[in-house]
Amino acid sequence: MRETIWTRERKASPARETLSREQIVAAAMQVLDAEGVTGLSIRKLAAKLGAGATSLYWHVPTKDDLIDLLIDEVWGEIDVPEPELAGWRSGALLFGHSLRSAVLRHPWLPEVMYTRPSIGPKAMRLGARGVVLFGAAGFSEKEVDLALGSVMSYALGTASAEVATREMHRRSGQSEQEWVADLLEQAQLAAGDYPEMQASVRRRTGSDLDTSLTETFVYGLDALLDGLQARVRR
């Protein structure tokens, strides 16, 4: 495993250096959100900041290091409430929706978050708060990690699929209504020999993309939390 920016000793900046790591991360986030991972480079970022590439390398030696910093910044945006304020179930619900929203705000995240460990300070803080939240539900020590991981996996996986769906729509060049109508028409044709699937496609007709994707996420998260709550009660 490569050494990460979190475990490497940080170099001191030159005395006259005015650029900060926080400035670099904020500018890089703007580039990533607009152009994706392929649109990000240290040299492009230096030009955006009006600085030399050498100045950036003092703070962020490699593009991989920059991606690590950006992923951790996203983890810092996610809300994990204290159980005393919301109760574990309401808190877990808020956590799941906050995680989904973060992925949708930063659609580049699914491309990189599975390729490296998330061990930055904001990821650690999120994890610690999550353990406290799920611990308040009454799970055993081992089950706390499993329950928290299940909600994270569901939210991240569903939101990642949603990002891909929205990207397909964007690339089509069609309006949302046209794209959904075409997709359902093709699905209806493909379901010709399967009446169950024809009925399923008909049930989806008339739903807009946002409503359909949100309903899917809400139903699945509620069902997952129902199952976890039942395990606690047993």
C-alpha positions, 0 to 999 in steps of 0.5 A: 500500500502506498504511503498516504498524506496522513501518515507522512510527515508534513514539510514546513512551508518556505518562510515567504509562502502565502498559499495554504493547504486549505486554499488549495483544497477549496480551489481543487474542489471547484475544479473536481465538481465542475470537470471531474477527476480527469480535469484536475492537475497540479499545474492547472490548479496552480494557474487557477490560484495564480501560483507556481506549481512548486508552491503547490508541491510544498503542500501537496506533493502528488495528485494522489495526495490532493485526492486524499485531501479532497475525499476527507473534505467531503467526509467533513460535510456529512452530518452525524448527529448526537444520539441525545439530540435525535435518537439513533434511528432519526440520527441514522436516517439523517446520516444516510440522507446527508451521505447521499447528498454529499455524493450527489454534490460531488459526483466524482467521489465514487470514481476515487473513494474505493481506490484508497483508504479513508483515514484522514481526520474528518473521516475518523471524526465521522467514524467516531460519531457514527460508532457513538450513534449506533452504539446508542441503539443497543448493538453489541460492540461488533454489531455497531461496526457492522450496522454502521457499515451497512448504512454507509454501504447502502447510502454510498452504493445507491448514491453512486448508482444515482450519479451514474444514472444522472451522468447517462442523462447528461450525456444524452443531450435530451431533456429529463422528460424525453430521456426517461420516456425513451428509456421506459419505451425501450424497457417496455419493448425488451420486456415483451415476453415477461408480463411481470416486467411489462407491469413493472415498467408501466408502474414507473411511467409518469414518474420524473427522475428526481422523484423516482430516485429519491423514492428508491433511496428513501424506501431502501434506507427505511427498510434497512433501518427497520431490519437493524431496529428489529435485530436490536429488539431481539 
